[in-house]
Amino acid sequence: MATEFERWRSMDFIGPSGAVGAAIAGGIVALFQQFGDFSGGANRWFVVSAIVTGALVGAAMPAFRRLVPVAGVGGGAIALALAGTYLCVPETSQFPNMLFLPIGVLLLELAVRQPLHLSWYAAAAIPIFLAGMYGMSGRFSAMAGMLFAWWGFVNLPLVSLIRPIEPGSRTSLLVAGVGAFAALVGVRTGGIAKSTGESLVELALVALASLVCSIIIVTITKAAGGR
């Protein structure tokens, strides 16, 4: 029983730390959405989707940090999410000005040679996420792409639930890289699609492809006796 409980606790994505992260992130997004102009009409779906996505990313961050305990990776992942959001609507001016947030986290991690506390990740990620909510309101594909820009944090923890991954291993870095690449591909396909259906299909296919590729990588690595 104790062994099973410790195993459950170590799976941050569905354990206590993931629940706390989901509650905080989802709660903040829900609190701030009321100050926007997208809470009614055709964009009501976006508010719900943003709250769910915020909670999902908040739940995934503890697991992501545990699985990739490498200095600079957390800040880099947040920077990629910012870049993905910007790629959805390049003419939006506020995002380049926010680059100091993830770059600051990245440089601090490199300076101390270890990942920072999750509160630093939250301090950098939440303003970027909220800026994306306000900057993307209006066009469906841009709004969907903005949410998918955070897939880089979600892919690795999801895969680790299906196929356990050793923290700090080469496999964890490869799977994290697959998730980051998929996020950028998704925002440049589904994030700029002309129709709602096309956007949803393209983003779903990219997410599925990243999960399948990641599981294949983990399976091959384990079969070869690697890490």
C-alpha positions as CSV (number, residue, x, y, z in Angstrom):
1,M,0.0,0.0,0.0
2,A,2.8,2.4,0.9
3,T,4.6,1.7,-2.3
4,E,1.5,2.3,-4.4
5,F,0.8,5.6,-2.5
6,E,4.4,6.8,-3.1
7,R,4.1,5.9,-6.8
8,W,0.8,7.9,-7.0
9,R,2.5,10.9,-5.3
10,S,5.4,10.7,-7.7
11,M,3.0,11.0,-10.7
12,D,2.7,14.8,-10.2
13,F,0.3,15.2,-13.2
14,I,-2.5,13.4,-11.3
15,G,-1.1,13.7,-7.8
16,P,-1.3,16.4,-5.1
17,S,1.2,18.8,-6.7
18,G,-0.7,18.6,-10.0
19,A,-4.0,19.2,-8.3
20,V,-2.6,22.3,-6.6
21,G,-1.1,23.6,-9.9
22,A,-4.4,23.0,-11.7
23,A,-6.4,24.8,-9.1
24,I,-4.1,27.9,-9.0
25,A,-3.6,28.2,-12.7
26,G,-7.3,27.5,-13.6
27,G,-8.5,29.8,-10.8
28,I,-6.3,32.7,-12.0
29,V,-7.5,32.4,-15.6
30,A,-11.1,32.2,-14.4
31,L,-10.6,35.3,-12.3
32,F,-9.1,37.5,-15.0
33,Q,-11.3,36.4,-17.9
34,Q,-14.1,38.6,-16.5
35,F,-12.1,41.7,-17.3
36,G,-12.0,40.8,-21.0
37,D,-14.5,41.4,-23.8
38,F,-14.8,37.7,-24.8
39,S,-17.0,36.4,-22.0
40,G,-20.2,36.4,-24.0
41,G,-21.6,35.4,-27.4
42,A,-19.5,33.4,-29.9
43,N,-16.4,33.5,-27.8
44,R,-17.8,32.0,-24.7
45,W,-16.2,28.6,-25.6
46,F,-12.8,30.3,-25.5
47,V,-13.2,31.2,-21.8
48,V,-14.0,27.7,-20.8
49,S,-11.2,26.3,-23.0
50,A,-8.7,28.8,-21.6
51,I,-9.6,27.8,-18.0
52,V,-9.3,24.1,-18.8
53,T,-6.0,24.6,-20.6
54,G,-4.6,26.8,-17.8
55,A,-5.5,24.1,-15.3
56,L,-4.0,21.4,-17.5
57,V,-0.7,23.3,-17.9
58,G,-0.7,24.1,-14.2
59,A,-1.1,20.4,-13.5
60,A,1.6,19.4,-16.0
61,M,4.3,21.8,-14.8
62,P,5.3,19.9,-11.6
63,A,5.7,16.7,-13.6
64,F,7.5,18.5,-16.4
65,R,10.0,20.0,-14.0
66,R,10.5,16.6,-12.2
67,L,11.0,14.7,-15.5
68,V,13.4,17.3,-17.0
69,P,15.4,18.6,-14.0
70,V,17.8,20.4,-16.3
71,A,18.7,24.1,-15.9
72,G,17.3,26.3,-18.7
73,V,14.7,23.8,-20.0
74,G,11.8,25.4,-18.0
75,G,12.6,28.9,-19.1
76,G,13.1,27.7,-22.7
77,A,9.8,25.9,-22.7
78,I,8.0,29.0,-21.6
79,A,9.9,31.1,-24.2
80,L,8.7,28.6,-26.9
81,A,5.1,28.9,-25.7
82,L,5.5,32.7,-26.0
83,A,6.9,32.3,-29.5
84,G,4.1,30.0,-30.5
85,T,1.5,32.5,-29.3
86,Y,3.2,35.2,-31.2
87,L,3.3,33.1,-34.4
88,C,-0.5,32.8,-34.3
89,V,-0.8,36.6,-34.8
90,P,2.6,38.1,-35.6
91,E,1.2,41.6,-35.8
92,T,0.4,41.6,-32.1
93,S,2.9,43.8,-30.5
94,Q,2.8,43.0,-26.8
95,F,4.5,39.6,-27.0
96,P,8.0,40.5,-28.0
97,N,8.0,42.9,-25.0
98,M,7.3,40.0,-22.7
99,L,10.3,38.0,-23.8
100,F,12.2,39.1,-20.7
101,L,10.0,36.9,-18.5
102,P,11.1,33.4,-19.8
103,I,14.6,34.6,-20.7
104,G,15.0,35.8,-17.1
105,V,14.0,32.4,-15.8
106,L,16.3,30.7,-18.3
107,L,19.3,32.8,-17.3
108,L,18.7,32.4,-13.6
109,E,18.5,28.7,-14.0
110,L,21.8,28.7,-15.9
111,A,23.3,30.9,-13.2
112,V,22.3,28.6,-10.3
113,R,22.8,25.5,-12.4
114,Q,19.5,23.9,-11.5
115,P,15.7,24.4,-12.2
116,L,14.0,27.2,-10.3
117,H,11.1,26.7,-8.0
118,L,7.7,26.3,-9.7
119,S,6.7,29.7,-8.5
120,W,9.2,31.2,-10.9
121,Y,7.7,29.3,-13.7
122,A,4.2,30.5,-12.7
123,A,5.4,34.1,-12.5
124,A,6.7,33.9,-16.0
125,A,4.0,31.8,-17.6
126,I,0.7,33.3,-16.2
127,P,1.2,36.8,-17.6
128,I,2.1,35.4,-21.0
129,F,-1.0,33.1,-21.0
130,L,-3.2,36.0,-20.0
131,A,-1.7,38.3,-22.6
132,G,-2.4,35.6,-25.1
133,M,-6.0,35.4,-24.1
134,Y,-6.5,39.1,-24.7
135,G,-4.4,39.3,-27.8
136,M,-6.0,36.4,-29.6
137,S,-9.7,37.1,-28.9
138,G,-11.6,37.5,-32.2
139,R,-10.4,34.8,-34.6
140,F,-11.1,31.1,-33.8
141,S,-7.9,29.6,-35.2
142,A,-5.7,32.1,-33.4
143,M,-7.4,31.5,-30.1
144,A,-7.1,27.7,-30.5
145,G,-3.5,28.1,-31.5
146,M,-2.7,30.2,-28.5
147,L,-4.0,27.5,-26.2
148,F,-2.0,24.8,-28.2
149,A,1.2,26.8,-27.8
150,W,1.5,25.3,-24.3
151,W,1.4,21.8,-25.5
152,G,5.1,21.5,-24.9
153,F,4.5,21.3,-21.2
154,V,1.7,18.7,-21.5
155,N,3.1,16.2,-24.0
156,L,5.8,14.8,-21.7
157,P,3.7,14.3,-18.6
158,L,0.9,12.6,-20.6
159,V,3.4,10.2,-22.2
160,S,4.9,9.4,-18.8
161,L,1.5,8.3,-17.6
162,I,1.3,5.8,-20.5
163,R,5.0,4.8,-20.6
164,P,6.9,5.7,-17.4
165,I,10.0,7.8,-18.1
166,E,13.1,8.1,-15.9
167,P,13.5,11.7,-14.7
168,G,16.6,13.4,-16.2
169,S,17.1,10.8,-18.8
170,R,17.9,11.3,-22.4
171,T,14.5,9.9,-23.2
172,S,12.8,12.6,-21.2
173,L,14.7,15.3,-23.1
174,L,13.8,13.8,-26.4
175,V,10.1,13.6,-25.5
176,A,10.1,17.1,-24.3
177,G,11.7,18.2,-27.6
178,V,8.9,16.4,-29.5
179,G,6.3,18.2,-27.5
180,A,7.9,21.6,-28.1
181,F,8.3,20.9,-31.8
182,A,4.7,19.8,-32.1
183,A,3.5,23.0,-30.3
184,L,5.3,25.2,-32.9
185,V,4.0,23.1,-35.8
186,G,0.4,23.3,-34.4
187,V,0.4,27.0,-34.1
188,R,1.6,27.4,-37.6
189,T,-1.0,25.1,-39.0
190,G,-4.2,25.0,-36.9
191,G,-3.3,28.3,-35.4
192,I,-3.7,30.1,-38.7
193,A,-6.3,27.9,-40.4
194,K,-9.1,29.6,-42.3
195,S,-12.0,27.6,-40.8
196,T,-13.0,26.3,-37.4
197,G,-13.1,22.6,-38.5
198,E,-9.8,22.8,-40.2
199,S,-8.1,24.3,-37.1
200,L,-9.5,21.7,-34.8
201,V,-8.6,18.8,-37.0
202,E,-5.0,20.0,-37.6
203,L,-4.3,20.7,-33.9
204,A,-5.8,17.3,-33.0
205,L,-3.6,15.5,-35.6
206,V,-0.5,17.3,-34.4
207,A,-1.2,16.4,-30.8
208,L,-1.9,12.8,-31.6
209,A,1.2,12.6,-33.8
210,S,3.4,14.0,-31.0
211,L,2.0,11.5,-28.5
212,V,2.5,8.5,-30.8
213,C,6.0,9.6,-31.8
214,S,6.9,10.1,-28.1
215,I,5.6,6.7,-27.1
216,I,7.5,5.1,-29.9
217,I,10.7,6.8,-28.7
218,V,10.2,5.6,-25.2
219,T,9.4,2.0,-26.3
220,I,12.4,1.8,-28.5
221,T,14.7,3.3,-25.9
222,K,13.5,0.8,-23.2
223,A,13.8,-2.1,-25.6
224,A,17.4,-1.1,-26.4
225,G,18.1,-0.9,-22.6
226,G,18.8,2.8,-22.8
227,R,17.6,5.7,-20.6
